[in-house]
Amino acid sequence: MIDPAVATGLILAGGRARRMQSPLFAGAGTAEEKGLLMLNGEPLVAHAHRFLAPRVGTVLVSANRHQERYAAYGKVISDDQSWGDDAGPLVGVATALRHIDTPWIVVLPVDVIRLPLDLIGRLAQALDQSAALIAYATTATRGHPLCMVVHASLMSSLGDFLSGGDRKVGLWQALHQAVPVLFPDDAHAFFNINTPDDLAYANQLCKS
């Protein structure tokens, strides 16, 4: 079983919130930064950190802007620009793999909330029971490929994948026979905040 001593956590907060242009966004203090959106009085990155920090040894935050604000929630790393600007979440993962000294990295996107409490434990268990080097979460209705655990030995493979111009998370995972781990199809689990309406609904969920 993967324990905190041999795992680094990574919060993916490097993307822009292009669909969040709304007065709802004003509380974040910036025009395009999804990880700083306010949910129940705290930025999204704080919620991700609260979930991840007790379950890993160290937390990294992948962020390309407002690094000084993200630094309160972990060591901030910015995307390697050799793969392009805003080139997708896998660039954040690849960059993080260059900074870790643990065999495993636990990856979570900053905009997904209501994560199952046993998420990391079950992903780790699936890896223990297989020869796979990646495990990711899924439900009966959709996959959540960015909620994953990855072995550090895949750093070179991921770098080559990105250098070849590929960016699709699912394709890279399939190349390594990643193990999908099925979670209950709860309507509120893995809730993804992409729009102002999503943010408003997420705030309602926090108060219910």
N, C-alpha and C positions, 0 to 999 in steps of 0.2 A: 504494500500500500504506500502511495506517495504521502509523505508527511511534510510539514512546513519547513523542516530543515533542509529538504532537498528540492524545494520548489520556489520559484520567483513568480510573483504576480505581475500582470501587465494590464493596465487600464488603457484601452484604445480611445483616445480623445483628440486625435489629430485631424478629424474631418470637420468640414464646415457645415453649418446649419442653414442650408440655402432655402429650405422650405419653411423656415421659422420667422419670416418677416412679418411681424405682428406686434401690437402693443403688449401682448403677453410676454414677449421676449425682452422687454425693456429692463426687467429686473435682473437680467444676467449681467448688465453692465458692459455689454459689447454687442455689436451688431450681428455677428455671425458665429459665435462660439457655443456649440451645443453643450459641451461639458460644463459650462458655467450657467446654463439655464437653471432657474430656481424652481425646485420641487419641494413643497412643504417647508419652505423657508431655508433650504440649503441648496447649493449647486449640485447638479447631477453627479459630478465627480466625487462629492462627499459621500453620497449614497453607495457608489461603487466601491470606494475605499473602505467604508464600514463593513461591507460584505466580505471583501477580499482580505483585508489586513490580518484578521485572526486566523486565517486559513493558510497563510504562506509566510515565508521568512522575511521577504523584502517585497515592497511594492514599487513598480516603475509606472510612470505615466507617459504615454506617447502623446505629445502635444507639440504643435508647430507654431502656436501663437500664445501670448499671455502666459509664458512659462513661469513667470514669477508668482502668478496666482495658483497655478497647478502645483507648485513646489510644496505647498502645505499638505499635499496628499501623497507624496512619494518622490522618488528621484525622477526628474523630468528628462526625457530623451526626445530629440527631434528627428524626423525622418531623414534618412540618408538621401540627399538630393540627387545622387547619381542615377536613381531610378525615376526621376522626374518630380515635379511639384504636385502635391495633392494626388499622388498616384495610387491611393487606395489603402485599405487597412493592412494588407499583407506586408507593405513596406514598413509599417510600424512594428509588426511582428519580427521581420527580418532584422531591423535595426536593433530591436531589443535583444535578440539572440546573440548579438555581438557584445552585449554588455553584461551578460549573466555568467555566473560561475557555478550554477546549479544544473543538474541534469534535466530538469523539467521547468517549463514555463506555463502558468495558468493564465489564459487570455480571456478578458471580458470587455465587451463594448460599453462605453460610458452611457449610452442611450437605451439600455435594456434594464428594466427594473423588475421587481417581484421574482427574483431568482429563487429556485428551490434551495432550501437550506442544505440539502444533501447533494447539490450539484457537483462540487469538486470531488467529494468522496465517491460518488458513483462513476464519474469519469475515470478516476484513479483505479477503481475496482475493475472497470472494463479493460484498462490497459494491463493490469496485473494478470487478467485471465486470457490475454491474447498476446500475440507477438507484435501488435501494432505500436506505432510511435506517435499516433494522434488519436484522440477521442474527442467527440463533439456531441452537443446536446441536440435532441430532436423531439418533437411531439408527433402525434398521429397526423396532424394537419400541416405542419411545416418544420423545416430544419432551422437550427440556430448555429450555423457553422462557426461563428466567431466566439461562441461560448465553448472554448476548447482547451485541452491540455496537449502540449507539444513537447517532444523530446529535443534537447539542445543539439543533438547530432544532425538534425535536419537543417541547420543553418546554411550550409553550402548548397543544398538542394533548393532551398527557397530562394537564395540569391541568384542561382542560375535560372530558376523559373521566372523571376522578375526581370532579369537581364534579357531574357528571350521575348519580353513584351507581354507576357501573360499576367493577369491581375485577378482572375477568378478564384475565390477562396475554395469553392467546391471542387474545382478542377485539380488544384494542387493537393487537396486532401485525398481525392480519388487516386491520384498517382501513387500515394503511399498507403492505400487500403485503410484509410481512417475508419475507426469504429464509431458508428452512430449509437448513442445511448438514449433509449426511449424514456421520456418523462410523461407523467399524466397530462392530458390535454385540457388543463385548467385555462379558462378563458382569460384570466389575468396574469398567468405565469409568463415569463419572458416578454413582458409588455414593452414594445418598442416605441420610443417617442420620436416621431419624425415631423409632426405638424403641430401648429398651435392647438388644434382640437385634441391631439394626443396628449399634449402637456396639460391642458385643462382637465382631461379625464384622469390623468395620472394623479393630479392634485386631489381630485375627488376620491380616488382609491386610497390615498394616504390618510384621508380623514374619515374613511368608513370603518 
